[in-house]
């Protein structure tokens, strides 16, 4: 969960818990409920391909966040307008809170535009891994929402691979992201990798994380489910 340097936030109750539609003031209960609801909503996303209609627009990225979190948070789908920190590092800081939503939107728009331009250049699995790692790192740095950035971004990346791969060369045409191949340590590795990417501008560790979950679609039929 993204944090402030102190508990003062327009998005939080006085006790520091995020304002939510259930008026829950226990962080553990809120996190557990949030996981349950978003797990169900994420499954819905992959059954309904109308949630994201254009993968490279800010409005559809915001709509994805709103779809996943509208049942939980009143700020779902809204770009944040206060500074937040991950591991004591500010997420897209350096502008006033008044200019922050605009600056975040512009930065997100620029990255999505580059994703559209560069997606068609992918020729190999290694190229796709570099593409996913770089833009995962870049958008994670922006951290456009007060809460739910990781779940939104991971859902977006899986949807994106399903969308673009059929149009790419044969080597990558049948690839998909299967997050069930991650265990708890892999998820911790991804968190550390994104922090390293933000600090060092080095996304190799994110690439290694995605290497484990980028698989041929046929393989998913034989995982003993």
C-alpha positions in Angstrom: 0.0 0.0 0.0 1.3 3.5 -0.9 2.0 5.7 2.1 2.3 9.3 3.1 5.1 10.7 5.2 2.4 11.3 7.8 -1.2 10.3 8.3 -2.6 13.6 7.0 -4.4 12.9 3.7 -7.6 13.9 2.0 -8.0 10.2 1.0 -7.8 9.0 4.6 -9.9 9.0 7.8 -8.3 10.8 10.8 -6.9 7.4 11.9 -4.9 7.1 8.6 -7.0 4.4 7.0 -8.1 5.0 3.4 -11.6 6.3 3.1 -13.7 3.4 1.7 -17.2 2.7 0.7 -17.6 0.2 3.7 -16.5 2.7 6.3 -13.9 0.1 7.5 -11.3 1.5 9.9 -9.2 -1.6 10.3 -6.4 -1.7 7.8 -6.1 -5.5 7.8 -9.8 -6.0 7.2 -9.8 -3.4 4.5 -6.9 -4.9 2.7 -8.4 -8.4 2.9 -11.7 -7.2 1.5 -9.9 -5.2 -1.2 -8.0 -8.3 -2.3 -11.2 -10.4 -2.4 -13.2 -7.8 -4.4 -10.4 -7.0 -6.9 -9.6 -10.7 -7.5 -13.2 -11.1 -8.6 -13.2 -7.9 -10.6 -9.9 -8.9 -12.4 -11.5 -12.2 -13.4 -14.4 -10.2 -14.8 -12.0 -8.1 -16.9 -10.8 -11.1 -18.7 -14.3 -12.3 -19.4 -15.5 -8.9 -20.7 -13.2 -7.3 -23.3 -15.1 -4.0 -23.3 -13.5 -2.8 -20.1 -10.4 -1.6 -22.0 -11.3 -0.6 -25.5 -8.2 1.3 -26.4 -5.0 0.1 -24.7 -3.1 3.3 -25.3 -5.3 6.1 -23.9 -5.3 7.6 -20.5 -9.0 7.4 -20.2 -9.1 3.7 -20.7 -6.3 3.2 -18.1 -8.3 5.2 -15.6 -11.4 3.3 -16.5 -9.6 0.0 -15.7 -8.7 1.3 -12.2 -12.3 2.5 -11.7 -13.7 -0.9 -12.7 -11.4 -2.7 -10.3 -11.8 -0.4 -7.3 -15.1 1.5 -7.6 -16.8 -0.9 -5.2 -14.1 -0.2 -2.6 -12.8 3.4 -2.9 -14.7 6.6 -3.8 -11.5 7.9 -5.6 -11.4 5.0 -8.0 -10.5 6.1 -11.5 -9.1 9.5 -10.3 -5.5 10.6 -10.7 -4.1 11.4 -7.2 -3.3 15.0 -6.2 -1.0 14.4 -3.2 2.5 13.1 -2.8 2.9 9.4 -1.8 5.9 7.3 -1.0 7.0 3.8 -1.7 9.9 2.6 0.5 10.6 6.2 1.4 10.9 7.3 -2.2 8.4 9.8 -3.6 6.3 8.6 -6.5 6.4 11.2 -9.2 7.2 14.1 -6.9 8.7 17.5 -7.7 5.6 19.4 -8.8 3.0 21.1 -6.6 -0.1 19.2 -5.6 -2.1 21.6 -7.7 -0.2 20.7 -10.9 0.3 17.0 -10.0 -2.8 15.5 -11.6 -2.0 17.3 -14.9 1.7 16.4 -14.8 0.8 12.7 -14.0 -1.7 12.6 -16.9 0.8 14.0 -19.4 3.5 11.6 -18.3 1.1 8.6 -18.4 -0.1 9.8 -21.8 3.4 10.0 -23.2 4.3 6.5 -22.0 1.1 5.0 -23.4 1.9 6.7 -26.7 5.4 5.3 -26.8 4.0 1.9 -26.0 1.7 2.1 -29.0 4.6 3.2 -31.3 7.1 0.6 -30.0 4.7 -2.4 -29.7 4.8 -3.2 -33.4 8.6 -3.3 -33.3 8.7 -6.4 -31.1 10.1 -9.4 -33.0 11.2 -11.8 -30.3 10.3 -13.0 -26.8 13.4 -11.2 -25.4 12.1 -8.0 -27.1 8.7 -8.5 -25.5 10.3 -9.0 -22.1 12.3 -5.8 -22.4 9.2 -3.9 -23.6 7.1 -5.2 -20.6 9.8 -4.5 -18.1 10.6 -1.0 -19.3 7.0 0.2 -19.4 6.0 -1.6 -16.2 8.9 0.3 -14.5 8.1 3.7 -16.1 4.3 3.6 -15.3 5.0 2.3 -11.8 7.2 5.3 -11.2 4.3 7.6 -12.2 2.0 5.8 -9.7 -1.1 7.6 -10.9 -3.5 6.5 -8.2 -3.7 6.9 -4.5 -4.1 3.1 -4.1 -4.3 0.1 -6.4 -1.5 1.0 -8.8 0.2 -2.5 -8.8 -3.0 -4.4 -9.4 -4.1 -2.1 -12.1 -0.7 -2.2 -13.9 -0.4 -5.9 -13.7 -3.9 -6.4 -15.1 -3.2 -3.9 -17.8 0.0 -5.7 -18.9 -1.7 -9.1 -19.1 -4.5 -7.6 -21.2 -2.0 -5.8 -23.4 -0.1 -9.0 -24.1 -3.3 -10.8 -25.1 -4.1 -7.8 -27.3 -0.8 -7.2 -29.2 0.7 -10.7 -29.5 -1.6 -12.1 -32.2 -0.4 -9.2 -34.4 3.3 -9.9 -33.8 5.8 -12.4 -35.4 5.3 -16.1 -34.9 7.8 -16.4 -32.1 5.7 -14.2 -29.8 2.3 -14.6 -31.3 1.1 -17.3 -28.9 2.5 -15.9 -25.6 0.5 -14.8 -22.6 1.2 -13.7 -19.0 0.2 -16.2 -16.3 0.7 -14.6 -12.9 -0.3 -17.9 -11.1 3.3 -19.0 -11.8 4.5 -16.4 -9.3 4.7 -17.3 -5.6 5.0 -14.9 -2.7 8.7 -14.6 -3.1 8.3 -13.7 -6.8 5.9 -10.9 -5.9 8.4 -9.6 -3.3 11.1 -9.7 -6.0 8.9 -7.7 -8.3 8.4 -5.0 -5.6 12.2 -4.8 -5.0 12.8 -4.8 -8.8 10.4 -1.8 -9.3 12.2 0.1 -6.5 15.6 -0.7 -8.1 14.2 0.4 -11.5 13.1 3.8 -10.0 16.3 4.4 -8.2 18.8 3.1 -10.7 16.9 3.4 -14.0 17.6 -0.3 -14.5 14.8 -2.7 -15.3 16.7 -6.0 -15.7 15.3 -7.3 -12.5 11.7 -6.6 -13.6 12.5 -8.4 -16.9 13.6 -11.4 -14.9 10.3 -11.4 -13.0 8.3 -11.3 -16.2 10.4 -14.0 -17.7 8.9 -16.5 -15.3 5.3 -15.7 -16.2 5.5 -15.1 -20.0 4.6 -18.5 -21.4 3.1 -20.2 -24.4 -0.6 -20.4 -24.2 -0.7 -24.2 -24.7 1.3 -24.7 -21.5 -1.5 -23.4 -19.4 -3.6 -26.5 -20.2 -1.1 -28.8 -18.3 -0.6 -27.1 -15.0 -2.8 -29.5 -13.0 -5.6 -27.1 -12.3 
